Amino acid sequence: MAALQFTLEKTDTGSNARAGLIKTDHGTITTPIFMPVGTVGSVKAVSQQQLRESVQVQIILGNTYHLYLRPGMNVLEAAGGLHQFMGWDRPILTDSGGYQVFSLSGTRKINEEGVTFQSHIDGGKHLFTPESVMDIQRSIGADIIMAFDECPPGDCDFQYAKKSMELTHRWLNRCFKRFEETAPRYGYTQNLFPIVQGASFKELRKQSCEYSMAKEAVGHAIGGLSVGEPEAVLYDICGWCCEHLPAQKPRYLMGVGTPWNILECISLGVDMFDCVMPTRNGRNAMLFTTQGIVNVDNKKWETDFSPLDTGIDSPISEYYSKAYLRHLIKSKEFLGYTIASIHNLAFYRWLVTEARRRILAGDFIQWKKEMVVKLQQRC
């Protein structure tokens, strides 16, 4: 077993974009990387075989909150961890459940001990503490796990953000203590990332970066963005955090976002991304393409027999037409949701892979500027 290793291969000359390699016990990940969200051990409407072969996914994300509630730790431990349970032999990252707790604002209570919340499944009460979240993620068995944090709302004031950040830091101490007291369950290394918080306040974000860096973790996550703040604030705070986090360790921006968000944040120095957008939007007839956004539900595509997108080297996107996909989605055929989801995931994979290629080639910044404009167009 070996701890996660990060190799910084190149930094773009015209921006802070980086190309690198993340080595885990389940394989090596090229960065920048996008991680599809497999909330309950499944990327919705897409099989593991399709993720490997049609999308060429290198790493997926699992959700601690959802996996804890269902199927539960007894099942996952009996299966030998999430990798074995879902038949996935590549890296997995799990979030801490902090964002899900944030989203349950009407049914949760936060105090020093942790968070008491009600299950969205049956209304039962549960308690997440920094210690229990470490134990749960040990049982899930992800290669990269997250510290337990409080995710404040994007419009909170300075005092709330400061109090929340300080609580996150105290919880971080307890996470690392529990992590160091316990061992991986399944014979491979797990790696703990702290999460930087501080809302939209640079003073707090700097403090949080410094506090996280003192833990000498193998990587760092940036949380509490894309929670309602304007895009300009997202970019400003993301760039500020990247400036204050170590260059020789991977940076993971949690829950972001649109294709243009990803390109802009790559240019700021982020290495890792996740978001439900490609699959969720795909199931709702929105396609991301190299020419812009396609709402395939629109009647204009009814007799358009051209491929979904020939620019992303995807057998799905080159084989099926817009007209056929529109027909499937209008008919509520499950195959339509699968095709749209695979296409969008393949597009996101192409986006970060092409960004990496451009960084290595030295022409990233001009390509990024052109793509950000093109990607936001409505076709």
C-alpha positions in Angstrom: 0.0 0.0 0.0 1.2 3.5 -0.9 -0.2 6.9 -0.2 -1.6 9.0 -3.1 1.2 10.5 -5.2 0.8 13.6 -7.4 3.1 14.4 -10.2 2.8 18.0 -11.6 3.8 17.5 -15.3 3.3 21.1 -16.6 1.8 24.4 -15.7 0.4 26.5 -18.6 2.5 29.6 -19.4 -0.5 31.9 -20.0 -2.5 30.8 -16.9 -2.4 28.6 -13.8 -3.8 25.5 -15.6 -1.9 22.3 -14.7 -1.5 18.9 -16.2 -0.6 16.1 -13.7 -0.9 12.5 -12.6 -2.6 11.2 -9.5 -1.4 7.7 -8.5 -3.7 5.6 -6.2 -3.7 1.9 -5.4 -6.6 1.4 -7.9 -4.8 3.1 -10.7 -3.4 6.4 -12.1 -5.6 9.4 -13.0 -4.6 12.0 -15.5 -5.5 15.6 -14.6 -7.4 17.8 -15.1 -10.1 15.2 -14.4 -13.9 15.1 -14.2 -15.5 12.5 -11.9 -19.0 11.3 -12.7 -21.2 11.2 -9.6 -22.3 7.7 -8.6 -24.5 8.8 -5.7 -25.6 5.3 -4.4 -22.9 3.2 -6.1 -24.4 3.9 -9.6 -24.0 6.7 -12.1 -27.7 7.1 -13.0 -28.8 5.3 -16.2 -25.2 4.2 -17.1 -23.6 0.8 -16.4 -20.1 0.3 -15.1 -19.2 -1.3 -18.4 -20.4 1.8 -20.3 -18.5 4.0 -18.0 -15.3 2.1 -18.7 -15.7 1.5 -22.4 -18.0 4.2 -23.9 -17.0 7.1 -21.6 -13.5 6.0 -20.5 -14.0 7.1 -16.9 -10.9 7.0 -14.7 -12.5 7.7 -11.3 -16.0 8.1 -9.9 -17.6 9.7 -6.9 -19.7 8.0 -4.3 -21.9 9.8 -1.7 -21.3 9.0 2.0 -24.8 10.3 3.1 -26.7 8.2 0.6 -24.5 5.0 0.9 -24.8 5.2 4.7 -28.6 5.2 4.4 -28.8 2.6 1.6 -27.5 -0.1 1.3 -25.9 0.6 4.7 -22.5 -0.3 6.1 -23.3 -3.9 6.9 -24.0 -4.7 3.3 -20.9 -2.8 2.0 -18.6 -4.4 4.6 -20.0 -7.9 3.8 -19.4 -7.2 0.1 -15.8 -6.1 0.7 -16.3 -2.4 0.1 -17.9 -0.3 -2.6 -15.4 -1.4 -5.3 -16.4 -5.0 -4.9 -20.1 -4.3 -4.4 -20.5 -2.4 -7.6 -17.8 -4.2 -9.7 -15.5 -1.1 -10.2 -11.8 -1.7 -10.2 -10.7 1.9 -10.7 -10.4 4.7 -8.1 -13.4 6.0 -6.1 -13.7 9.3 -4.2 -16.3 9.8 -1.5 -17.6 13.1 -0.2 -18.2 13.6 3.5 -21.9 14.1 3.5 -21.5 17.7 4.5 -23.2 19.1 1.4 -26.2 16.8 1.7 -26.5 17.9 5.3 -26.4 21.5 4.1 -29.2 20.7 1.6 -31.4 19.3 4.4 -31.6 22.7 6.2 -35.1 22.1 7.3 -34.5 18.8 9.0 -31.0 19.0 10.6 -29.4 20.5 13.7 -25.7 21.4 13.9 -23.8 21.5 17.1 -20.2 20.9 18.3 -20.7 17.2 18.3 -21.9 16.9 14.7 -25.1 17.0 12.8 -28.4 15.4 13.6 -30.6 14.9 10.6 -33.6 13.1 9.3 -33.4 10.5 6.6 -35.1 11.5 3.4 -36.1 7.8 3.0 -38.0 7.1 6.1 -37.7 10.2 8.4 -35.5 8.3 10.9 -33.0 10.4 12.9 -29.3 10.0 12.5 -26.1 11.6 13.8 -23.0 12.4 11.7 -19.9 13.3 13.7 -16.4 13.7 12.3 -15.5 10.3 13.9 -18.5 8.5 12.5 -18.0 10.0 9.0 -14.4 8.7 9.0 -15.6 5.2 10.1 -18.3 5.2 7.4 -15.8 6.2 4.7 -13.4 3.5 5.9 -16.3 1.0 5.5 -17.2 2.3 2.0 -13.5 1.9 1.1 -12.9 4.8 -1.3 -9.4 5.7 -2.4 -9.9 9.4 -1.6 -12.1 10.4 1.3 -13.2 13.8 2.5 -13.1 15.4 6.0 -16.5 16.3 7.5 -17.3 20.0 7.1 -20.2 22.4 7.4 -21.1 24.0 4.0 -22.4 27.5 4.6 -24.9 29.1 2.2 -23.4 31.3 -0.5 -25.1 34.5 0.8 -24.1 34.1 4.5 -22.6 37.1 6.3 -19.0 37.3 7.6 -19.8 36.2 11.2 -21.7 33.1 10.1 -19.0 32.2 7.7 -16.3 32.6 10.3 -18.2 30.6 12.9 -18.9 27.9 10.4 -15.2 27.8 9.2 -13.9 27.5 12.8 -16.3 24.6 13.4 -15.1 22.9 10.2 -11.5 23.3 11.5 -12.3 21.8 14.8 -14.1 18.9 13.1 -11.0 18.6 10.8 -8.8 17.9 13.8 -11.2 15.2 14.9 -11.3 13.7 11.4 -7.5 13.4 11.2 -7.3 12.0 14.7 -9.9 9.3 13.9 -8.3 8.6 10.5 -4.9 8.1 12.1 -6.3 5.8 14.8 -8.0 3.5 12.2 -6.7 1.4 9.3 -8.1 0.7 5.8 -10.4 -2.3 5.8 -9.7 -3.8 2.4 -6.0 -3.9 1.9 -5.3 -0.7 0.0 -4.5 2.9 1.0 -7.2 5.5 1.7 -6.3 9.2 1.5 -7.9 12.0 3.4 -8.4 15.5 1.9 -9.3 18.5 4.1 -12.0 20.8 2.8 -11.3 24.6 2.6 -14.3 26.7 3.7 -14.9 30.4 4.4 -17.7 31.3 2.0 -16.9 34.4 -0.2 -14.6 36.0 2.3 -10.9 36.0 1.2 -9.6 36.5 4.7 -11.4 33.4 5.9 -10.5 31.4 2.8 -6.8 32.2 3.4 -7.1 31.1 7.0 -8.8 27.9 6.0 -6.2 27.1 3.3 -3.4 27.6 5.9 -5.2 25.5 8.5 -5.7 22.7 6.0 -2.1 22.9 4.8 -0.9 22.4 8.3 -2.4 18.9 8.2 0.2 17.9 5.5 -2.5 16.0 3.7 -1.9 14.5 0.2 -4.5 16.7 -1.4 -7.0 19.5 -0.7 -10.6 20.1 -1.6 -12.3 23.5 -2.0 -15.9 23.4 -0.8 -18.7 25.9 -0.3 -18.7 27.2 -3.9 -21.5 26.9 -6.5 -24.0 27.2 -3.7 -25.8 30.3 -5.0 -23.0 32.9 -5.4 -22.5 34.7 -8.7 -20.1 33.1 -11.2 -17.7 36.0 -10.8 -17.4 35.3 -7.1 -17.0 31.6 -7.8 -14.0 32.3 -10.0 -12.5 35.0 -7.7 -12.6 32.7 -4.6 -11.5 29.6 -6.5 -8.5 31.4 -7.9 -7.7 32.9 -4.4 -7.8 29.4 -2.9 -5.5 28.0 -5.6 -3.0 30.7 -4.9 -2.9 29.7 -1.3 -2.8 25.9 -1.6 0.4 24.0 -2.3 1.3 23.6 -6.0 2.7 20.1 -5.5 -0.6 18.6 -4.3 -3.9 18.1 -6.2 -6.7 20.6 -5.8 -10.3 19.4 -6.0 -13.2 21.9 -6.5 -16.3 20.2 -5.2 -19.6 20.2 -7.1 -18.6 22.5 -10.1 -20.2 22.6 -12.6 -21.0 23.7 -16.2 -18.4 23.0 -19.0 -17.4 26.7 -19.0 -17.1 26.8 -15.2 -14.8 23.8 -15.5 -12.6 25.4 -18.1 -12.3 28.7 -16.2 -11.4 26.9 -13.0 -8.9 24.7 -14.8 -7.2 28.0 -15.8 -7.1 29.0 -12.2 -5.3 25.9 -11.1 -7.9 23.3 -10.2 -7.1 19.6 -11.0 -10.3 17.7 -10.0 -14.0 18.3 -10.5 -17.4 16.5 -10.0 -21.0 17.5 -10.7 -24.3 15.8 -11.3 -25.0 18.1 -14.2 -24.0 15.9 -17.2 -26.3 13.1 -16.2 -29.1 15.1 -14.6 -29.3 17.5 -17.5 -29.1 14.6 -20.0 -32.1 13.0 -18.5 -33.9 16.3 -19.0 -33.0 16.5 -22.7 -30.1 18.9 -22.4 -27.0 18.0 -24.3 -23.6 19.6 -24.0 -21.7 19.6 -27.4 -18.7 21.1 -28.9 -21.0 23.6 -30.7 -23.0 24.6 -27.6 -26.1 23.5 -25.7 -28.7 21.5 -27.5 -32.2 21.1 -26.0 -33.1 17.9 -27.9 -36.7 18.2 -26.7 -37.2 21.1 -29.1 -39.3 20.4 -32.3 -36.5 21.7 -34.5 -34.6 18.4 -33.9 -37.6 16.2 -34.9 -36.1 15.4 -38.4 -32.5 16.2 -37.7 -30.7 12.9 -38.5 -27.2 14.2 -37.9 -25.1 12.7 -35.0 -25.3 14.1 -31.6 -21.7 15.4 -31.8 -18.9 14.2 -34.1 -16.2 16.2 -32.3 -15.7 14.3 -29.1 -14.5 10.8 -30.2 -17.5 8.9 -28.7 -19.2 5.9 -30.3 -22.5 6.9 -28.7 -22.3 10.5 -29.9 -21.3 9.6 -33.4 -23.9 6.8 -33.8 -27.2 8.1 -32.6 -29.0 11.1 -34.2 -30.7 14.0 -32.5 -34.0 13.0 -34.1 -33.8 9.5 -32.6 -32.8 10.7 -29.2 -35.6 13.2 -29.2 -38.0 10.4 -30.1 -36.8 8.3 -27.2 -36.9 11.1 -24.6 -40.4 12.2 -25.8 -41.5 8.6 -25.5 -40.0 8.4 -22.0 -37.9 5.4 -23.1 -35.1 4.6 -20.6 -32.7 4.1 -23.5 -33.0 7.8 -24.2 -31.9 8.7 -20.7 -28.9 6.4 -21.1 -27.8 7.7 -24.5 -28.1 11.3 -23.3 -26.2 10.6 -20.1 -23.4 8.8 -21.8 -23.1 11.5 -24.4 -22.8 14.2 -21.8 -20.3 12.2 -19.7 -18.3 11.6 -22.8 -18.4 15.3 -23.6 -17.1 16.2 -20.1 -14.4 13.5 -20.5 -13.4 15.0 -23.9 -13.4 18.5 -22.4 -10.9 17.8 -19.6 -8.8 15.5 -21.8 -8.6 18.2 -24.5 -7.7 20.8 -21.8 -4.9 18.5 -20.7 -3.6 18.1 -24.2 -3.7 21.9 -24.8 -1.8 22.5 -21.5 0.9 20.1 -22.5 1.0 21.5 -26.0 1.2 25.1 -24.7 -1.9 26.6 -26.4 -4.5 26.1 -23.6 -5.4 29.7 -22.9 -6.4 30.7 -26.4 -8.4 27.5 -26.9 -10.1 28.0 -23.5 -11.2 31.6 -24.4 -12.8 30.4 -27.7 -14.4 27.3 -26.1 -16.0 29.2 -23.1 -17.9 31.4 -25.6 -18.9 28.5 -27.8 -20.0 26.2 -25.0 -22.6 28.7 -23.7 -24.3 29.2 -27.0 -27.8 27.7 -27.5 -28.0 25.7 -30.7 
